[in-house]
Amino acid sequence: MRYADRYNEWLLFDDDTKQELLKITDEKELEDRFYTDLAFGTGGMRGIMGAGPNRMNAYTVARATAGLAQYLLDRFHAEIHVVIAYDSRNNSRAFAQCAAQVLAAKGITVHLFREITPTPVLSFAVRYLQASAGIVITASHNPKAYNGYKVYDEHGCQLVPALADEVTRYVGEITDLRAIDRLDFEVAKASGLVRFVSAEVLDAFLSAVREQSLFQDNAGLKVVYTPLHGTGNVPVRRILERYSVSVVKEQENPDGDFSTVRSPNPEERDALTLAIAQARQECAHLVLGTDPDCDRVGIAVLHNGAYVQLTGNQVGALLADFILRFQKDSLRPGATLVKTVVTNDLGARVAEHYGVSVVETLTGFKYIGEQITRFEQDPERYFVFGYEESYGYLAGTHARDKDAVVAAMLICEMAAYHKSNGETLVDALEKLYDMYGFYLDALDSFTLRGADGRARMQQIMHAFRSAGAAAFENVQEVLDFSEGVGDLPLADVLKFRFSDGSWLAIRPSGTEPKLKIYYSICADGPAAAEEKLSDLQTVIREAIGE
């Protein structure tokens, strides 16, 4: 169906949808809304909120849920339970209730959180409540215009491609979005098909997180914390009770407009601006910021009078060293650290120093969660720690997704440990560089929207594939994950390894209209690393035409 025909069809859905669409005069905007459907990527279904099949709205949520419901009914023959959580974004509660109504109409029992809830708590709750699946309504760290829909399997792990493709096939069979049944919400509650999750689940989650504790002395550590208007406020503050924690009041309460930040993403340096300003006033040693669904955490460290923000790669390597330092005497054969292929190699070097195996996965924490489940059936391996460069970390197996709650606890314990030894986390990082070499990492994202943008991304990926090792100087190896690398699933990722140990990876985002370039530079020191990074970025920008 042409996008114009789909547009005319949506004009008949309801009056609010009609009025929204009639106000749009930009033909490119209409094309982007109607030329395709939102699909499952590395983080589920995610998009800008608004009317149309390529937007997040009640109809696309209902369609995804109806497809999921039929998939569950065909796969599980016992009574089916699904847990649903949501974050602080605009429309998240409404989308969660919509999903609950669709499931209830199919006779599926729903456990719905009453309040905004972190994604890792949803992951934990799936297994704790012995559910068949989980749904969380969130767009994680994206700007306020976005929302999303993540699906979790019975292990509390986001759907990996084989399962996501299967669910997508079921979703694709639903063509009449207006015909999807939704049981009245009050009727669903009265019948017991929708039940609210009790406070016991969060308590059990926090107990499981505390089991990962390694260093109990708070060492007088002073912390400034910001939940960035999201779900982390209650669980993070509860897990950090033994520390002196000051919360950024302007960012404490839920706000779907994220009115105090350009974007609620702790990966971006300016997201912690208010928290760092408050830390200066209070002479705090550490700044923590979690994203809206509390699965990522960013930090800044007081060092020589200034607040230094560390990257996900740096924090991941520091956590690997901290965890393994304390567990070294109890490590058993098969201890394994899991990282993604776009995460730098410093943490892997640390793991190897402690005799710990390293497994690499594709980008997306669901692949790390998948490994945890595999290890449970493999007596020769067990999970110690997993992380990715995009500020996601997990210690313990209570969740099968990145968890900013356990990460916040361990980061504070790590900072307190080093403080008790007269060091900051920056000092600790410098010691890692002295032992394993200097690493500089960067990420460039190029936004390419709509059908034209998607075609342009394909052209760029094709051009780099065709050039191969000739695309850059001193390339030692080119890894094309679309053709298969080891036993990893096929993926549209190219990785160029250089003779000095540096690498560069290119991939289209699975959830946003972006082409992402990851750089990991190994060098003798910062100056040489910066020069090499600049040279590579110049080649990339010329190739992309920016």
C-alpha positions as CSV (number, residue, x, y, z in Angstrom):
1,M,0.0,0.0,0.0
2,R,1.3,3.4,-0.9
3,Y,1.9,5.8,2.0
4,A,-0.8,8.2,0.8
5,D,-3.3,5.3,0.9
6,R,-2.3,4.4,4.4
7,Y,-2.6,8.1,5.4
8,N,-6.2,8.2,4.1
9,E,-7.0,5.0,6.0
10,W,-5.7,6.5,9.2
11,L,-7.9,9.6,8.8
12,L,-10.8,7.3,9.6
13,F,-9.4,5.9,12.9
14,D,-10.7,8.5,15.4
15,D,-11.2,12.2,15.5
16,D,-8.0,13.0,17.5
17,T,-5.9,11.1,15.0
18,K,-7.7,12.8,12.1
19,Q,-7.1,16.3,13.5
20,E,-3.5,15.6,14.2
21,L,-2.9,14.4,10.6
22,L,-4.8,17.1,8.9
23,K,-2.5,19.7,10.5
24,I,0.6,18.2,8.8
25,T,1.5,20.0,5.6
26,D,5.0,18.7,5.2
27,E,4.9,15.9,2.6
28,K,8.2,14.4,3.9
29,E,6.8,14.3,7.4
30,L,3.7,12.4,6.1
31,E,5.9,10.0,4.1
32,D,8.0,9.3,7.2
33,R,4.9,8.5,9.3
34,F,3.4,6.1,6.7
35,Y,6.1,4.6,4.5
36,T,6.8,1.8,6.9
37,D,5.9,0.2,10.3
38,L,7.9,0.5,13.5
39,A,9.9,-2.7,13.9
40,F,11.8,-4.5,16.6
41,G,15.5,-3.6,16.7
42,T,18.3,-3.9,19.2
43,G,16.1,-2.2,21.8
44,G,12.6,-3.3,20.8
45,M,10.1,-1.0,19.1
46,R,11.0,2.7,19.5
47,G,9.9,5.8,17.7
48,I,8.6,9.4,17.8
49,M,5.1,9.6,19.4
50,G,2.3,10.6,17.0
51,A,-0.3,9.3,14.5
52,G,0.8,6.8,11.9
53,P,2.2,3.2,11.6
54,N,5.8,4.5,11.9
55,R,5.0,6.3,15.2
56,M,4.4,5.3,18.7
57,N,0.7,5.5,19.5
58,A,-2.1,3.4,21.0
59,Y,-2.8,1.7,17.7
60,T,0.8,0.6,17.1
61,V,1.1,-0.5,20.8
62,A,-2.1,-2.5,20.5
63,R,-1.0,-4.1,17.3
64,A,2.4,-5.1,18.8
65,T,0.6,-6.5,21.8
66,A,-2.0,-8.4,19.8
67,G,0.8,-10.1,17.9
68,L,2.7,-10.9,21.1
69,A,-0.5,-12.3,22.7
70,Q,-1.1,-14.7,19.8
71,Y,2.5,-15.7,19.8
72,L,2.3,-16.5,23.5
73,L,-1.0,-18.4,23.1
74,D,0.5,-20.5,20.4
75,R,3.8,-21.1,22.3
76,F,2.6,-21.7,25.8
77,H,-0.3,-24.0,26.6
78,A,-0.5,-23.4,30.4
79,E,-2.0,-20.3,31.9
80,I,-0.1,-17.2,30.6
81,H,1.1,-14.3,32.7
82,V,2.7,-11.1,31.4
83,V,4.4,-8.4,33.5
84,I,4.1,-4.8,32.3
85,A,6.2,-1.8,33.5
86,Y,6.5,1.8,32.3
87,D,8.7,4.8,32.8
88,S,8.1,8.5,33.3
89,R,7.7,9.5,29.6
90,N,4.6,11.1,28.3
91,N,2.0,8.5,27.4
92,S,3.9,5.6,29.0
93,R,1.2,4.9,31.5
94,A,-1.5,5.0,28.8
95,F,0.5,2.7,26.5
96,A,1.0,0.3,29.4
97,Q,-2.7,0.2,30.1
98,C,-3.5,-0.2,26.4
99,A,-1.2,-3.3,26.3
100,A,-2.8,-4.7,29.4
101,Q,-6.3,-4.3,27.9
102,V,-5.3,-6.1,24.7
103,L,-3.7,-9.0,26.6
104,A,-6.7,-9.2,29.0
105,A,-9.1,-9.4,26.0
106,K,-7.1,-12.5,24.9
107,G,-7.6,-14.0,28.4
108,I,-4.0,-13.4,29.4
109,T,-3.3,-12.4,33.0
110,V,-1.4,-9.1,33.4
111,H,0.8,-8.0,36.3
112,L,0.9,-4.2,36.0
113,F,3.2,-2.0,38.0
114,R,1.3,0.8,39.8
115,E,4.1,3.3,39.5
116,I,6.9,4.1,37.1
117,T,9.5,1.3,37.4
118,P,13.1,0.8,36.2
119,T,13.6,-1.6,33.3
120,P,15.9,-3.9,35.3
121,V,13.1,-4.4,37.9
122,L,10.8,-5.5,35.1
123,S,13.5,-8.0,33.9
124,F,13.7,-9.3,37.5
125,A,10.0,-9.4,38.0
126,V,9.4,-11.7,35.0
127,R,11.2,-14.6,36.6
128,Y,10.2,-13.6,40.2
129,L,6.5,-13.8,39.2
130,Q,7.1,-16.8,36.9
131,A,5.6,-15.0,33.9
132,S,5.8,-16.0,30.3
133,A,6.9,-12.6,29.1
134,G,7.4,-9.0,30.1
135,I,6.7,-5.6,28.5
136,V,8.2,-2.3,29.4
137,I,7.1,1.0,27.9
138,T,10.2,3.2,27.6
139,A,12.5,4.9,25.1
140,S,15.3,4.7,27.6
141,H,17.6,7.7,27.1
142,N,16.1,9.1,23.9
143,P,14.7,12.7,23.7
144,K,11.2,13.5,25.0
145,A,9.5,13.1,21.6
146,Y,10.2,9.3,21.7
147,N,8.6,6.4,23.4
148,G,9.1,2.6,23.0
149,Y,8.0,-0.9,23.6
150,K,10.4,-3.6,24.8
151,V,9.5,-7.3,25.0
152,Y,11.1,-9.8,27.4
153,D,11.0,-13.6,27.3
154,E,10.3,-15.9,30.2
155,H,13.9,-15.5,31.4
156,G,13.6,-11.8,31.7
157,C,15.8,-11.2,28.6
158,Q,14.9,-8.9,25.7
159,L,13.9,-10.8,22.7
160,V,16.8,-11.9,20.6
161,P,16.4,-11.8,16.8
162,A,15.0,-15.3,16.3
163,L,12.2,-14.6,18.8
164,A,11.7,-11.0,17.7
165,D,11.4,-12.1,14.1
166,E,8.8,-14.7,15.2
167,V,6.8,-12.1,17.1
168,T,7.1,-9.6,14.2
169,R,5.6,-12.3,11.9
170,Y,2.6,-12.5,14.2
171,V,2.3,-8.7,14.4
172,G,2.5,-8.5,10.6
173,E,-0.6,-10.7,10.3
174,I,-2.7,-8.0,12.0
175,T,-3.8,-5.6,9.3
176,D,-6.9,-4.0,10.7
177,L,-5.7,-1.9,13.7
178,R,-9.2,-0.7,14.5
179,A,-10.5,-4.3,15.0
180,I,-8.1,-5.1,17.8
181,D,-10.0,-6.0,21.0
182,R,-9.3,-4.1,24.2
183,L,-11.0,-5.2,27.4
184,D,-12.3,-2.3,29.4
185,F,-9.6,-1.5,32.0
186,E,-11.9,-1.5,35.0
187,V,-13.6,-4.7,33.9
188,A,-10.1,-6.3,33.4
189,K,-9.2,-5.3,37.0
190,A,-12.5,-6.6,38.4
191,S,-12.1,-9.9,36.7
192,G,-8.6,-10.4,38.0
193,L,-7.1,-10.4,34.5
194,V,-5.2,-7.2,35.4
195,R,-3.4,-7.3,38.8
196,F,-1.2,-4.7,40.3
197,V,2.3,-5.7,41.3
198,S,2.9,-5.5,45.0
199,A,5.8,-3.7,46.7
200,E,7.3,-7.1,47.6
201,V,8.8,-7.3,44.1
202,L,10.9,-4.1,44.4
203,D,12.0,-5.3,47.9
204,A,13.0,-8.6,46.5
205,F,14.9,-6.9,43.6
206,L,16.8,-4.7,46.0
207,S,17.7,-7.7,48.2
208,A,19.1,-9.4,45.1
209,V,21.1,-6.3,44.3
210,R,22.5,-6.1,47.8
211,E,23.9,-9.6,47.4
212,Q,26.4,-8.2,44.9
213,S,27.9,-5.8,47.5
214,L,31.7,-6.1,47.9
215,F,32.8,-3.2,50.1
216,Q,30.6,-2.0,52.9
217,D,32.8,0.9,54.3
218,N,31.3,4.2,53.0
219,A,34.7,5.9,53.6
220,G,32.9,9.2,54.1
221,L,31.9,9.3,50.4
222,K,29.7,12.2,49.5
223,V,27.4,11.6,46.4
224,V,25.2,13.8,44.3
225,Y,22.6,11.9,42.4
226,T,20.1,12.8,39.7
227,P,17.4,10.5,38.3
228,L,17.0,12.9,35.3
229,H,13.2,12.9,35.9
230,G,13.0,9.2,35.6
231,T,12.4,5.9,37.4
232,G,15.6,5.6,39.4
233,N,14.8,8.0,42.3
234,V,13.4,5.5,44.7
235,P,15.4,2.3,44.1
236,V,18.8,4.1,43.7
237,R,18.3,6.1,46.9
238,R,17.3,3.0,48.8
239,I,20.3,1.0,47.6
240,L,22.7,3.9,48.5
241,E,21.3,4.5,52.0
242,R,24.7,4.0,53.7
243,Y,26.2,6.9,51.8
244,S,25.7,10.7,52.1
245,V,23.5,11.2,49.0
246,S,22.2,14.6,47.9
247,V,19.5,14.5,45.1
248,V,19.2,17.2,42.5
249,K,15.8,18.6,43.4
250,E,15.1,20.1,40.0
251,Q,15.4,16.6,38.4
252,E,14.0,14.5,41.2
253,N,10.3,14.2,40.1
254,P,9.0,12.5,37.0
255,D,8.7,14.8,34.0
256,G,8.0,13.4,30.6
257,D,9.2,16.6,29.0
258,F,12.6,16.3,30.7
259,S,12.4,20.1,31.1
260,T,15.9,20.6,32.7
261,V,18.0,18.8,30.1
262,R,18.4,18.8,26.3
263,S,18.2,15.0,26.4
264,P,18.0,12.7,29.4
265,N,21.0,10.7,28.3
266,P,23.9,10.3,30.8
267,E,26.1,9.4,27.8
268,E,25.9,13.1,26.8
269,R,28.1,15.4,28.9
270,D,25.6,18.1,29.5
271,A,23.0,15.8,31.1
272,L,24.9,16.0,34.3
273,T,25.4,19.8,34.3
274,L,23.0,20.5,37.2
275,A,24.3,17.6,39.2
276,I,27.9,18.7,38.8
277,A,27.0,22.3,39.8
278,Q,25.4,21.0,43.0
279,A,28.4,18.7,43.6
280,R,30.7,21.8,43.5
281,Q,28.6,23.6,46.0
282,E,28.6,20.5,48.3
283,C,32.2,19.4,47.7
284,A,30.8,15.9,46.7
285,H,33.3,13.2,45.7
286,L,31.0,11.6,43.1
287,V,28.2,12.4,40.7
288,L,25.7,9.8,39.5
289,G,23.0,10.2,36.8
290,T,20.6,7.5,35.7
291,D,18.5,7.7,32.5
292,P,14.7,7.6,32.5
293,D,14.3,3.8,32.7
294,C,17.3,3.5,35.0
295,D,19.3,1.0,33.0
296,R,22.2,3.3,32.3
297,V,24.3,5.4,34.7
298,G,26.8,8.1,34.0
299,I,29.3,9.5,36.5
300,A,31.6,12.4,37.2
301,V,34.5,12.2,39.7
302,L,36.1,14.9,41.8
303,H,39.8,14.8,40.8
304,N,42.3,17.6,41.5
305,G,39.6,20.1,42.1
306,A,37.6,19.4,38.9
307,Y,34.8,17.0,38.0
308,V,35.9,14.5,35.4
309,Q,33.2,12.6,33.5
310,L,34.1,9.0,32.7
311,T,33.0,7.1,29.6
312,G,31.1,3.8,29.7
313,N,34.2,2.0,28.5
314,Q,36.3,3.5,31.4
315,V,33.7,2.7,34.1
316,G,33.2,-0.8,32.7
317,A,36.9,-1.5,32.9
318,L,37.1,0.0,36.4
319,L,34.2,-2.1,37.6
320,A,35.7,-5.3,36.1
321,D,38.9,-4.6,38.0
322,F,37.0,-3.8,41.2
323,I,34.8,-6.9,41.1
324,L,37.5,-9.3,40.1
325,R,39.9,-7.8,42.7
326,F,37.4,-8.7,45.4
327,Q,36.4,-12.0,43.9
328,K,39.8,-13.3,42.9
329,D,40.1,-15.8,45.7
330,S,36.7,-17.2,45.1
331,L,36.7,-17.4,41.3
332,R,36.0,-20.8,39.9
333,P,37.0,-22.3,36.6
334,G,34.6,-21.0,33.9
335,A,34.3,-17.4,35.3
336,T,33.3,-15.3,32.4
337,L,33.1,-11.5,31.6
338,V,30.7,-10.6,28.7
339,K,31.1,-7.5,26.5
340,T,29.8,-6.3,23.2
341,V,31.9,-6.1,20.0
342,V,31.8,-2.3,20.1
343,T,33.0,-2.1,23.7
344,N,36.8,-1.5,24.0
345,D,39.3,-4.1,25.0
346,L,40.5,-2.7,28.3
347,G,38.0,-4.6,30.5
348,A,38.8,-7.7,28.6
349,R,42.5,-7.2,29.3
350,V,41.7,-6.8,33.0
351,A,39.6,-10.0,33.0
352,E,42.4,-12.0,31.3
353,H,44.8,-10.7,34.0
354,Y,42.6,-12.4,36.6
355,G,42.2,-15.6,34.6
356,V,38.7,-14.8,33.6
357,S,37.4,-15.8,30.2
358,V,35.9,-13.2,27.9
359,V,32.9,-13.6,25.6
360,E,31.9,-11.0,23.0
361,T,28.3,-10.4,21.8
362,L,26.7,-8.2,19.2
363,T,25.5,-4.7,20.2
364,G,22.6,-4.7,22.6
365,F,22.4,-6.0,26.2
366,K,19.9,-8.6,25.3
367,Y,22.8,-10.6,23.8
368,I,24.6,-10.4,27.2
369,G,21.3,-11.5,28.9
370,E,21.1,-14.4,26.4
371,Q,24.6,-15.5,27.4
372,I,23.6,-15.6,31.1
373,T,20.8,-18.0,30.3
374,R,23.1,-20.1,28.3
375,F,25.7,-20.3,31.1
376,E,23.0,-21.6,33.4
377,Q,22.9,-24.7,31.2
378,D,26.7,-24.9,30.8
379,P,28.6,-26.2,33.7
380,E,31.9,-25.0,32.2
381,R,30.9,-21.3,32.4
382,Y,29.4,-18.8,34.9
383,F,28.7,-15.1,34.6
384,V,30.7,-12.6,36.6
385,F,30.1,-9.3,34.9
386,G,28.8,-7.8,31.7
387,Y,28.9,-4.4,30.2
388,E,28.7,-2.3,27.1
389,E,30.2,1.0,26.1
390,S,26.9,2.8,26.2
391,Y,26.9,3.1,30.0
392,G,25.2,-0.3,30.7
393,Y,26.5,-2.7,33.4
394,L,25.3,-5.8,35.1
395,A,26.8,-7.8,38.1
396,G,24.7,-10.7,39.3
397,T,22.0,-12.6,37.4
398,H,19.0,-11.1,39.2
399,A,18.2,-9.3,35.9
400,R,19.0,-10.2,32.3
401,D,19.4,-6.5,31.2
402,K,21.7,-3.7,32.2
403,D,21.0,-2.4,35.7
404,A,21.8,1.1,36.8
405,V,20.7,0.2,40.4
406,V,23.4,-2.5,41.0
407,A,25.8,-0.4,38.9
408,A,25.2,2.7,41.1
409,M,25.8,0.6,44.3
410,L,29.0,-0.9,42.9
411,I,30.3,2.4,41.6
412,C,29.9,4.0,45.0
413,E,31.6,1.0,46.7
414,M,34.4,1.2,44.2
415,A,34.8,5.0,44.7
416,A,34.8,4.4,48.5
417,Y,37.3,1.6,48.3
418,H,39.8,3.8,46.3
419,K,39.1,6.8,48.5
420,S,40.0,4.7,51.5
421,N,43.4,4.2,49.7
422,G,43.8,7.9,49.1
423,E,42.8,7.6,45.4
424,T,40.0,8.8,43.1
425,L,38.6,6.7,40.3
426,V,40.7,8.8,37.9
427,D,43.8,7.7,39.7
428,A,42.6,4.1,39.5
429,L,42.0,4.4,35.8
430,E,45.5,5.8,35.2
431,K,46.8,2.7,37.0
432,L,44.9,0.5,34.5
433,Y,46.4,2.5,31.6
434,D,49.9,2.0,33.1
435,M,49.3,-1.8,33.2
436,Y,47.4,-2.4,30.0
437,G,48.0,0.6,27.7
438,F,46.1,3.8,27.0
439,Y,42.7,3.7,25.4
440,L,40.7,6.5,23.8
441,D,37.1,5.9,22.7
442,A,34.6,8.0,20.8
443,L,31.2,7.6,19.1
444,D,29.9,9.6,16.2
445,S,26.2,9.4,15.2
446,F,24.9,10.7,11.9
447,T,21.1,11.2,11.7
448,L,19.5,10.0,8.4
449,R,15.7,10.2,8.6
450,G,13.0,8.7,6.4
451,A,13.1,6.4,3.4
452,D,15.9,8.5,1.8
453,G,18.0,8.3,5.0
454,R,17.6,4.5,5.2
455,A,18.7,4.2,1.6
456,R,21.7,6.5,2.3
457,M,22.8,4.3,5.2
458,Q,22.6,1.2,3.0
459,Q,24.8,3.0,0.4
460,I,27.4,4.0,3.0
461,M,27.6,0.5,4.4
462,H,27.9,-0.9,0.9
463,A,30.7,1.5,0.1
464,F,32.8,0.6,3.1
465,R,32.2,-3.1,2.4
466,S,33.4,-2.7,-1.1
467,A,36.5,-0.8,-0.1
468,G,37.4,-3.3,2.6
469,A,40.9,-2.9,4.0
470,A,41.5,-0.1,1.6
471,A,39.0,2.1,3.4
472,F,41.6,3.2,6.0
473,E,45.4,3.0,6.4
474,N,47.1,0.1,8.4
475,V,44.0,-2.1,8.5
476,Q,45.0,-5.6,9.7
477,E,41.6,-7.2,9.5
478,V,38.0,-6.5,8.4
479,L,35.2,-8.2,10.2
480,D,31.8,-8.2,8.4
481,F,29.2,-9.5,10.8
482,S,26.6,-9.7,8.0
483,E,28.6,-12.6,6.6
484,G,29.1,-14.3,10.0
485,V,31.8,-13.9,12.6
486,G,32.3,-16.9,14.9
487,D,29.0,-18.1,16.3
488,L,27.5,-14.7,16.5
489,P,24.1,-14.0,14.7
490,L,24.3,-12.1,11.4
491,A,24.2,-8.4,11.9
492,D,24.8,-5.2,9.8
493,V,28.1,-4.3,11.4
494,L,31.5,-3.7,10.0
495,K,34.6,-3.7,12.2
496,F,38.1,-2.6,11.0
497,R,41.0,-3.7,13.2
498,F,44.3,-1.8,12.8
499,S,47.8,-3.1,13.3
500,D,48.4,-1.0,16.5
501,G,45.4,-2.7,18.3
502,S,43.0,0.1,17.6
503,W,39.6,-0.5,15.8
504,L,36.7,1.2,14.3
505,A,33.1,-0.2,13.9
506,I,30.2,1.0,11.7
507,R,26.6,0.0,12.1
508,P,23.1,1.4,11.5
509,S,21.2,1.8,14.8
510,G,18.4,-0.7,15.3
511,T,16.1,1.7,17.0
512,E,16.9,5.2,15.7
513,P,17.5,6.7,12.2
514,K,21.2,6.9,12.8
515,L,24.4,5.6,11.5
516,K,26.8,5.0,14.4
517,I,30.6,5.0,14.2
518,Y,32.5,3.6,17.2
519,Y,36.2,4.3,17.6
520,S,38.6,2.6,20.0
521,I,42.2,4.0,19.8
522,C,45.2,2.3,21.4
523,A,48.3,4.6,21.7
524,D,51.2,5.5,23.9
525,G,49.3,8.4,25.4
526,P,46.5,11.0,24.9
527,A,48.1,13.2,22.3
528,A,48.9,10.3,19.9
529,A,45.5,8.8,20.5
530,E,43.7,12.1,19.7
531,E,45.7,12.6,16.5
532,K,44.8,9.1,15.3
533,L,41.1,9.6,16.2
534,S,41.0,12.9,14.3
535,D,42.5,11.3,11.2
536,L,39.9,8.5,11.3
537,Q,37.0,10.9,11.9
538,T,38.1,13.0,8.9
539,V,38.0,9.9,6.6
540,I,34.5,9.0,8.0
541,R,33.0,12.4,7.5
542,E,34.4,12.7,4.0
543,A,32.9,9.3,3.1
544,I,29.5,10.2,4.6
545,G,29.6,13.7,3.0
546,E,29.5,15.8,6.2
